[in-house]
């Protein structure tokens, strides 16, 4: 990160923001992996022989779009980041 102002007191805030960003990235990767791990085999037809369950293309596309919206919403939470230190 680049400090635009000359204040070195902002360094702890930058470190806190970078930790929050990494935590957000990990959350997004986890939930994306869980959704894909659950829905891709169903969309591929793995449950068809046993249960006769097949994911329609419409539902698969909707689930993928919803996943993208949820990731975007999680990222937007960083806009409300407030550093713990008082300047």
Backbone as XML, in Angstrom:
<?xml version="1.0"?>
<chain id="A" units="angstrom">
  <residue number="1" name="UNK">
    <atom name="N" x="0.836" y="-1.172" z="0.000"/>
    <atom name="CA" x="0.000" y="0.000" z="0.000"/>
    <atom name="C" x="0.884" y="1.240" z="0.000"/>
  </residue>
  <residue number="2" name="UNK">
    <atom name="N" x="0.337" y="2.280" z="-0.534"/>
    <atom name="CA" x="1.052" y="3.549" z="-0.607"/>
    <atom name="C" x="0.333" y="4.551" z="0.284"/>
  </residue>
  <residue number="3" name="UNK">
    <atom name="N" x="1.098" y="5.173" z="1.150"/>
    <atom name="CA" x="0.543" y="6.237" z="1.988"/>
    <atom name="C" x="0.609" y="7.537" z="1.200"/>
  </residue>
  <residue number="4" name="UNK">
    <atom name="N" x="-0.542" y="8.089" z="0.866"/>
    <atom name="CA" x="-0.575" y="9.316" z="0.089"/>
    <atom name="C" x="-0.187" y="10.499" z="0.957"/>
  </residue>
  <residue number="5" name="UNK">
    <atom name="N" x="-0.675" y="10.491" z="2.182"/>
    <atom name="CA" x="-0.295" y="11.580" z="3.081"/>
    <atom name="C" x="1.059" y="11.248" z="3.705"/>
  </residue>
  <residue number="6" name="UNK">
    <atom name="N" x="1.646" y="12.210" z="4.306"/>
    <atom name="CA" x="2.945" y="12.011" z="4.929"/>
    <atom name="C" x="2.871" y="11.518" z="6.364"/>
  </residue>
  <residue number="7" name="UNK">
    <atom name="N" x="1.662" y="11.141" z="6.817"/>
    <atom name="CA" x="1.492" y="10.733" z="8.207"/>
    <atom name="C" x="1.913" y="9.280" z="8.401"/>
  </residue>
  <residue number="8" name="UNK">
    <atom name="N" x="2.922" y="9.068" z="9.200"/>
    <atom name="CA" x="3.330" y="7.700" z="9.514"/>
    <atom name="C" x="2.409" y="7.061" z="10.543"/>
  </residue>
  <residue number="9" name="UNK">
    <atom name="N" x="1.572" y="7.864" z="11.175"/>
    <atom name="CA" x="0.626" y="7.310" z="12.142"/>
    <atom name="C" x="-0.481" y="6.512" z="11.447"/>
  </residue>
  <residue number="10" name="UNK">
    <atom name="N" x="-0.580" y="6.624" z="10.132"/>
    <atom name="CA" x="-1.591" y="5.875" z="9.382"/>
    <atom name="C" x="-1.148" y="4.443" z="9.097"/>
  </residue>
  <residue number="11" name="UNK">
    <atom name="N" x="0.096" y="4.108" z="9.374"/>
    <atom name="CA" x="0.604" y="2.761" z="9.088"/>
    <atom name="C" x="-0.194" y="1.679" z="9.820"/>
  </residue>
  <residue number="12" name="UNK">
    <atom name="N" x="-0.525" y="1.818" z="11.105"/>
    <atom name="CA" x="-1.344" y="0.787" z="11.750"/>
    <atom name="C" x="-2.725" y="0.627" z="11.100"/>
  </residue>
  <residue number="13" name="UNK">
    <atom name="N" x="-3.298" y="1.738" z="10.623"/>
    <atom name="CA" x="-4.587" y="1.663" z="9.938"/>
    <atom name="C" x="-4.468" y="0.896" z="8.631"/>
  </residue>
  <residue number="14" name="UNK">
    <atom name="N" x="-3.386" y="1.120" z="7.923"/>
    <atom name="CA" x="-3.154" y="0.418" z="6.658"/>
    <atom name="C" x="-2.965" y="-1.075" z="6.913"/>
  </residue>
  <residue number="15" name="UNK">
    <atom name="N" x="-2.242" y="-1.418" z="7.952"/>
    <atom name="CA" x="-2.033" y="-2.827" z="8.287"/>
    <atom name="C" x="-3.358" y="-3.480" z="8.670"/>
  </residue>
  <residue number="16" name="UNK">
    <atom name="N" x="-4.177" y="-2.777" z="9.445"/>
    <atom name="CA" x="-5.489" y="-3.313" z="9.827"/>
    <atom name="C" x="-6.380" y="-3.500" z="8.603"/>
  </residue>
  <residue number="17" name="UNK">
    <atom name="N" x="-6.346" y="-2.554" z="7.672"/>
    <atom name="CA" x="-7.135" y="-2.681" z="6.448"/>
    <atom name="C" x="-6.655" y="-3.851" z="5.604"/>
  </residue>
  <residue number="18" name="UNK">
    <atom name="N" x="-5.352" y="-4.056" z="5.534"/>
    <atom name="CA" x="-4.837" y="-5.176" z="4.745"/>
    <atom name="C" x="-5.228" y="-6.513" z="5.379"/>
  </residue>
  <residue number="19" name="UNK">
    <atom name="N" x="-5.247" y="-6.587" z="6.706"/>
    <atom name="CA" x="-5.690" y="-7.822" z="7.374"/>
    <atom name="C" x="-7.172" y="-8.073" z="7.126"/>
  </residue>
  <residue number="20" name="UNK">
    <atom name="N" x="-7.968" y="-7.009" z="7.170"/>
    <atom name="CA" x="-9.400" y="-7.150" z="6.883"/>
    <atom name="C" x="-9.621" y="-7.597" z="5.437"/>
  </residue>
  <residue number="21" name="UNK">
    <atom name="N" x="-8.812" y="-7.090" z="4.527"/>
    <atom name="CA" x="-8.928" y="-7.468" z="3.117"/>
    <atom name="C" x="-8.579" y="-8.934" z="2.924"/>
  </residue>
  <residue number="22" name="UNK">
    <atom name="N" x="-7.514" y="-9.394" z="3.557"/>
    <atom name="CA" x="-7.134" y="-10.805" z="3.439"/>
    <atom name="C" x="-8.193" y="-11.715" z="4.050"/>
  </residue>
  <residue number="23" name="UNK">
    <atom name="N" x="-8.778" y="-11.306" z="5.169"/>
    <atom name="CA" x="-9.849" y="-12.087" z="5.781"/>
    <atom name="C" x="-11.052" y="-12.171" z="4.834"/>
  </residue>
  <residue number="24" name="UNK">
    <atom name="N" x="-11.358" y="-11.065" z="4.167"/>
    <atom name="CA" x="-12.453" y="-11.024" z="3.218"/>
    <atom name="C" x="-12.181" y="-11.932" z="2.019"/>
  </residue>
  <residue number="25" name="UNK">
    <atom name="N" x="-10.962" y="-11.933" z="1.540"/>
    <atom name="CA" x="-10.582" y="-12.807" z="0.416"/>
    <atom name="C" x="-10.742" y="-14.265" z="0.818"/>
  </residue>
  <residue number="26" name="UNK">
    <atom name="N" x="-10.299" y="-14.615" z="2.017"/>
    <atom name="CA" x="-10.433" y="-16.006" z="2.480"/>
    <atom name="C" x="-11.899" y="-16.415" z="2.595"/>
  </residue>
  <residue number="27" name="UNK">
    <atom name="N" x="-12.742" y="-15.524" z="3.097"/>
    <atom name="CA" x="-14.176" y="-15.810" z="3.201"/>
    <atom name="C" x="-14.771" y="-16.054" z="1.817"/>
  </residue>
  <residue number="28" name="UNK">
    <atom name="N" x="-14.437" y="-15.194" z="0.872"/>
    <atom name="CA" x="-14.973" y="-15.335" z="-0.473"/>
    <atom name="C" x="-14.516" y="-16.636" z="-1.126"/>
  </residue>
  <residue number="29" name="UNK">
    <atom name="N" x="-13.262" y="-16.974" z="-0.966"/>
    <atom name="CA" x="-12.759" y="-18.229" z="-1.530"/>
    <atom name="C" x="-13.435" y="-19.435" z="-0.895"/>
  </residue>
  <residue number="30" name="UNK">
    <atom name="N" x="-13.634" y="-19.394" z="0.412"/>
    <atom name="CA" x="-14.277" y="-20.510" z="1.102"/>
    <atom name="C" x="-15.692" y="-20.722" z="0.595"/>
  </residue>
  <residue number="31" name="UNK">
    <atom name="N" x="-16.499" y="-19.652" z="0.585"/>
    <atom name="CA" x="-17.900" y="-19.806" z="0.185"/>
    <atom name="C" x="-18.038" y="-20.149" z="-1.292"/>
  </residue>
  <residue number="32" name="UNK">
    <atom name="N" x="-17.163" y="-19.616" z="-2.132"/>
    <atom name="CA" x="-17.200" y="-19.979" z="-3.546"/>
    <atom name="C" x="-16.856" y="-21.451" z="-3.724"/>
  </residue>
  <residue number="33" name="UNK">
    <atom name="N" x="-15.856" y="-21.926" z="-2.999"/>
    <atom name="CA" x="-15.485" y="-23.339" z="-3.088"/>
    <atom name="C" x="-16.628" y="-24.233" z="-2.608"/>
  </residue>
  <residue number="34" name="UNK">
    <atom name="N" x="-17.265" y="-23.869" z="-1.502"/>
    <atom name="CA" x="-18.365" y="-24.678" z="-0.967"/>
    <atom name="C" x="-19.517" y="-24.752" z="-1.973"/>
  </residue>
  <residue number="35" name="UNK">
    <atom name="N" x="-19.895" y="-23.608" z="-2.530"/>
    <atom name="CA" x="-20.996" y="-23.599" z="-3.508"/>
    <atom name="C" x="-20.653" y="-24.427" z="-4.739"/>
  </residue>
  <residue number="36" name="UNK">
    <atom name="N" x="-19.452" y="-24.243" z="-5.262"/>
    <atom name="CA" x="-19.059" y="-24.999" z="-6.456"/>
    <atom name="C" x="-18.908" y="-26.483" z="-6.164"/>
  </residue>
  <residue number="37" name="UNK">
    <atom name="N" x="-18.369" y="-26.819" z="-5.001"/>
    <atom name="CA" x="-18.201" y="-28.230" z="-4.648"/>
    <atom name="C" x="-19.552" y="-28.923" z="-4.483"/>
  </residue>
  <residue number="38" name="UNK">
    <atom name="N" x="-20.551" y="-28.177" z="-4.057"/>
    <atom name="CA" x="-21.877" y="-28.774" z="-3.867"/>
    <atom name="C" x="-22.673" y="-28.834" z="-5.164"/>
  </residue>
  <residue number="39" name="UNK">
    <atom name="N" x="-22.596" y="-27.789" z="-5.975"/>
    <atom name="CA" x="-23.496" y="-27.704" z="-7.121"/>
    <atom name="C" x="-22.939" y="-28.262" z="-8.429"/>
  </residue>
  <residue number="40" name="UNK">
    <atom name="N" x="-21.640" y="-28.248" z="-8.618"/>
    <atom name="CA" x="-21.088" y="-28.747" z="-9.883"/>
    <atom name="C" x="-21.351" y="-30.244" z="-10.059"/>
  </residue>
  <residue number="41" name="UNK">
    <atom name="N" x="-21.143" y="-31.079" z="-9.036"/>
    <atom name="CA" x="-21.476" y="-32.499" z="-9.233"/>
    <atom name="C" x="-22.961" y="-32.730" z="-9.508"/>
  </residue>
  <residue number="42" name="UNK">
    <atom name="N" x="-23.820" y="-31.946" z="-8.868"/>
    <atom name="CA" x="-25.260" y="-32.091" z="-9.114"/>
    <atom name="C" x="-25.580" y="-31.676" z="-10.546"/>
  </residue>
  <residue number="43" name="UNK">
    <atom name="N" x="-24.971" y="-30.578" z="-11.008"/>
    <atom name="CA" x="-25.195" y="-30.131" z="-12.380"/>
    <atom name="C" x="-24.639" y="-31.138" z="-13.388"/>
  </residue>
  <residue number="44" name="UNK">
    <atom name="N" x="-23.590" y="-31.842" z="-13.012"/>
    <atom name="CA" x="-23.005" y="-32.845" z="-13.912"/>
    <atom name="C" x="-23.816" y="-34.127" z="-13.947"/>
  </residue>
  <residue number="45" name="UNK">
    <atom name="N" x="-24.763" y="-34.264" z="-13.027"/>
    <atom name="CA" x="-25.646" y="-35.426" z="-13.053"/>
    <atom name="C" x="-25.235" y="-36.556" z="-12.147"/>
  </residue>
  <residue number="46" name="UNK">
    <atom name="N" x="-24.439" y="-36.299" z="-11.141"/>
    <atom name="CA" x="-23.976" y="-37.372" z="-10.259"/>
    <atom name="C" x="-25.124" y="-37.961" z="-9.423"/>
  </residue>
  <residue number="47" name="UNK">
    <atom name="N" x="-26.160" y="-37.173" z="-9.166"/>
    <atom name="CA" x="-27.292" y="-37.664" z="-8.379"/>
    <atom name="C" x="-28.403" y="-38.276" z="-9.250"/>
  </residue>
  <residue number="48" name="UNK">
    <atom name="N" x="-28.247" y="-38.227" z="-10.562"/>
    <atom name="CA" x="-29.280" y="-38.746" z="-11.453"/>
    <atom name="C" x="-29.507" y="-40.247" z="-11.305"/>
  </residue>
  <residue number="49" name="UNK">
    <atom name="N" x="-28.464" y="-41.080" z="-11.284"/>
    <atom name="CA" x="-28.707" y="-42.529" z="-11.176"/>
    <atom name="C" x="-29.360" y="-42.936" z="-9.849"/>
  </residue>
  <residue number="50" name="UNK">
    <atom name="N" x="-29.003" y="-42.274" z="-8.758"/>
    <atom name="CA" x="-29.510" y="-42.664" z="-7.448"/>
    <atom name="C" x="-30.868" y="-42.059" z="-7.111"/>
  </residue>
  <residue number="51" name="UNK">
    <atom name="N" x="-31.000" y="-40.766" z="-7.345"/>
    <atom name="CA" x="-32.186" y="-40.047" z="-6.889"/>
    <atom name="C" x="-33.017" y="-39.443" z="-8.017"/>
  </residue>
  <residue number="52" name="UNK">
    <atom name="N" x="-32.516" y="-39.502" z="-9.223"/>
    <atom name="CA" x="-33.224" y="-38.883" z="-10.337"/>
    <atom name="C" x="-33.205" y="-37.367" z="-10.273"/>
  </residue>
  <residue number="53" name="UNK">
    <atom name="N" x="-32.212" y="-36.805" z="-9.579"/>
    <atom name="CA" x="-32.101" y="-35.359" z="-9.390"/>
    <atom name="C" x="-31.076" y="-34.798" z="-10.356"/>
  </residue>
  <residue number="54" name="UNK">
    <atom name="N" x="-31.515" y="-33.835" z="-11.137"/>
    <atom name="CA" x="-30.624" y="-33.175" z="-12.092"/>
    <atom name="C" x="-30.869" y="-31.677" z="-11.993"/>
  </residue>
  <residue number="55" name="UNK">
    <atom name="N" x="-29.822" y="-30.912" z="-11.935"/>
    <atom name="CA" x="-29.908" y="-29.463" z="-11.817"/>
    <atom name="C" x="-30.180" y="-28.875" z="-13.196"/>
  </residue>
  <residue number="56" name="UNK">
    <atom name="N" x="-31.244" y="-28.098" z="-13.297"/>
    <atom name="CA" x="-31.555" y="-27.485" z="-14.593"/>
    <atom name="C" x="-30.528" y="-26.408" z="-14.911"/>
  </residue>
  <residue number="57" name="UNK">
    <atom name="N" x="-30.389" y="-26.091" z="-16.185"/>
    <atom name="CA" x="-29.428" y="-25.072" z="-16.598"/>
    <atom name="C" x="-29.805" y="-23.710" z="-16.033"/>
  </residue>
  <residue number="58" name="UNK">
    <atom name="N" x="-31.108" y="-23.441" z="-15.966"/>
    <atom name="CA" x="-31.565" y="-22.171" z="-15.416"/>
    <atom name="C" x="-31.158" y="-22.031" z="-13.955"/>
  </residue>
  <residue number="59" name="UNK">
    <atom name="N" x="-31.376" y="-23.086" z="-13.165"/>
    <atom name="CA" x="-31.028" y="-23.025" z="-11.755"/>
    <atom name="C" x="-29.518" y="-22.934" z="-11.567"/>
  </residue>
  <residue number="60" name="UNK">
    <atom name="N" x="-28.763" y="-23.638" z="-12.392"/>
    <atom name="CA" x="-27.296" y="-23.579" z="-12.296"/>
    <atom name="C" x="-26.795" y="-22.167" z="-12.604"/>
  </residue>
  <residue number="61" name="UNK">
    <atom name="N" x="-27.352" y="-21.544" z="-13.637"/>
    <atom name="CA" x="-26.943" y="-20.177" z="-13.980"/>
    <atom name="C" x="-27.359" y="-19.193" z="-12.891"/>
  </residue>
  <residue number="62" name="UNK">
    <atom name="N" x="-28.544" y="-19.397" z="-12.327"/>
    <atom name="CA" x="-29.007" y="-18.528" z="-11.250"/>
    <atom name="C" x="-28.118" y="-18.671" z="-10.013"/>
  </residue>
  <residue number="63" name="UNK">
    <atom name="N" x="-27.749" y="-19.897" z="-9.687"/>
    <atom name="CA" x="-26.875" y="-20.131" z="-8.531"/>
    <atom name="C" x="-25.504" y="-19.494" z="-8.739"/>
  </residue>
  <residue number="64" name="UNK">
    <atom name="N" x="-24.976" y="-19.561" z="-9.949"/>
    <atom name="CA" x="-23.672" y="-18.951" z="-10.221"/>
    <atom name="C" x="-23.764" y="-17.432" z="-10.126"/>
  </residue>
  <residue number="65" name="UNK">
    <atom name="N" x="-24.834" y="-16.861" z="-10.640"/>
    <atom name="CA" x="-25.014" y="-15.411" z="-10.546"/>
    <atom name="C" x="-25.196" y="-14.980" z="-9.091"/>
  </residue>
  <residue number="66" name="UNK">
    <atom name="N" x="-25.963" y="-15.750" z="-8.331"/>
    <atom name="CA" x="-26.162" y="-15.438" z="-6.919"/>
    <atom name="C" x="-24.844" y="-15.524" z="-6.154"/>
  </residue>
  <residue number="67" name="UNK">
    <atom name="N" x="-24.020" y="-16.484" z="-6.504"/>
    <atom name="CA" x="-22.711" y="-16.604" z="-5.869"/>
    <atom name="C" x="-21.877" y="-15.351" z="-6.128"/>
  </residue>
  <residue number="68" name="UNK">
    <atom name="N" x="-21.922" y="-14.860" z="-7.352"/>
    <atom name="CA" x="-21.165" y="-13.642" z="-7.684"/>
    <atom name="C" x="-21.705" y="-12.433" z="-6.925"/>
  </residue>
  <residue number="69" name="UNK">
    <atom name="N" x="-23.014" y="-12.352" z="-6.784"/>
    <atom name="CA" x="-23.617" y="-11.237" z="-6.050"/>
    <atom name="C" x="-23.229" y="-11.305" z="-4.573"/>
  </residue>
  <residue number="70" name="UNK">
    <atom name="N" x="-23.214" y="-12.494" z="-4.003"/>
    <atom name="CA" x="-22.835" y="-12.633" z="-2.600"/>
    <atom name="C" x="-21.378" y="-12.259" z="-2.369"/>
  </residue>
  <residue number="71" name="UNK">
    <atom name="N" x="-20.498" y="-12.642" z="-3.286"/>
    <atom name="CA" x="-19.086" y="-12.271" z="-3.167"/>
    <atom name="C" x="-18.945" y="-10.762" z="-3.255"/>
  </residue>
  <residue number="72" name="UNK">
    <atom name="N" x="-19.666" y="-10.144" z="-4.184"/>
    <atom name="CA" x="-19.599" y="-8.692" z="-4.337"/>
    <atom name="C" x="-20.105" y="-7.993" z="-3.070"/>
  </residue>
  <residue number="73" name="UNK">
    <atom name="N" x="-21.186" y="-8.513" z="-2.508"/>
    <atom name="CA" x="-21.712" y="-7.933" z="-1.277"/>
    <atom name="C" x="-20.737" y="-8.052" z="-0.122"/>
  </residue>
  <residue number="74" name="UNK">
    <atom name="N" x="-20.041" y="-9.171" z="-0.047"/>
    <atom name="CA" x="-19.051" y="-9.354" z="1.011"/>
    <atom name="C" x="-17.888" y="-8.380" z="0.828"/>
  </residue>
  <residue number="75" name="UNK">
    <atom name="N" x="-17.492" y="-8.145" z="-0.406"/>
    <atom name="CA" x="-16.403" y="-7.203" z="-0.666"/>
    <atom name="C" x="-16.824" y="-5.783" z="-0.290"/>
  </residue>
  <residue number="76" name="UNK">
    <atom name="N" x="-18.079" y="-5.443" z="-0.539"/>
    <atom name="CA" x="-18.547" y="-4.088" z="-0.236"/>
    <atom name="C" x="-18.545" y="-3.799" z="1.266"/>
  </residue>
  <residue number="77" name="UNK">
    <atom name="N" x="-18.472" y="-4.820" z="2.088"/>
    <atom name="CA" x="-18.384" y="-4.592" z="3.527"/>
    <atom name="C" x="-17.103" y="-3.857" z="3.900"/>
  </residue>
  <residue number="78" name="UNK">
    <atom name="N" x="-16.090" y="-3.961" z="3.085"/>
    <atom name="CA" x="-14.831" y="-3.268" z="3.378"/>
    <atom name="C" x="-14.979" y="-1.752" z="3.283"/>
  </residue>
  <residue number="79" name="UNK">
    <atom name="N" x="-16.023" y="-1.284" z="2.617"/>
    <atom name="CA" x="-16.238" y="0.163" z="2.537"/>
    <atom name="C" x="-16.548" y="0.746" z="3.909"/>
  </residue>
  <residue number="80" name="UNK">
    <atom name="N" x="-17.080" y="-0.085" z="4.796"/>
    <atom name="CA" x="-17.416" y="0.376" z="6.151"/>
    <atom name="C" x="-16.262" y="0.176" z="7.117"/>
  </residue>
  <residue number="81" name="UNK">
    <atom name="N" x="-15.087" y="-0.114" z="6.618"/>
    <atom name="CA" x="-13.929" y="-0.344" z="7.487"/>
    <atom name="C" x="-13.617" y="0.919" z="8.273"/>
  </residue>
  <residue number="82" name="UNK">
    <atom name="N" x="-13.498" y="0.765" z="9.569"/>
    <atom name="CA" x="-13.123" y="1.878" z="10.454"/>
    <atom name="C" x="-11.908" y="1.442" z="11.265"/>
  </residue>
  <residue number="83" name="UNK">
    <atom name="N" x="-10.812" y="2.138" z="11.141"/>
    <atom name="CA" x="-9.622" y="1.763" z="11.911"/>
    <atom name="C" x="-9.874" y="1.888" z="13.403"/>
  </residue>
  <residue number="84" name="UNK">
    <atom name="N" x="-9.231" y="1.032" z="14.158"/>
    <atom name="CA" x="-9.428" y="1.016" z="15.611"/>
    <atom name="C" x="-8.706" y="2.176" z="16.301"/>
  </residue>
  <residue number="85" name="UNK">
    <atom name="N" x="-7.686" y="2.713" z="15.655"/>
    <atom name="CA" x="-6.930" y="3.791" z="16.283"/>
    <atom name="C" x="-7.607" y="5.121" z="16.028"/>
  </residue>
  <residue number="86" name="UNK">
    <atom name="N" x="-7.539" y="5.999" z="17.004"/>
    <atom name="CA" x="-8.109" y="7.343" z="16.857"/>
    <atom name="C" x="-7.001" y="8.309" z="16.454"/>
  </residue>
  <residue number="87" name="UNK">
    <atom name="N" x="-7.210" y="9.013" z="15.363"/>
    <atom name="CA" x="-6.191" y="9.966" z="14.884"/>
    <atom name="C" x="-6.564" y="11.376" z="15.242"/>
  </residue>
</chain>
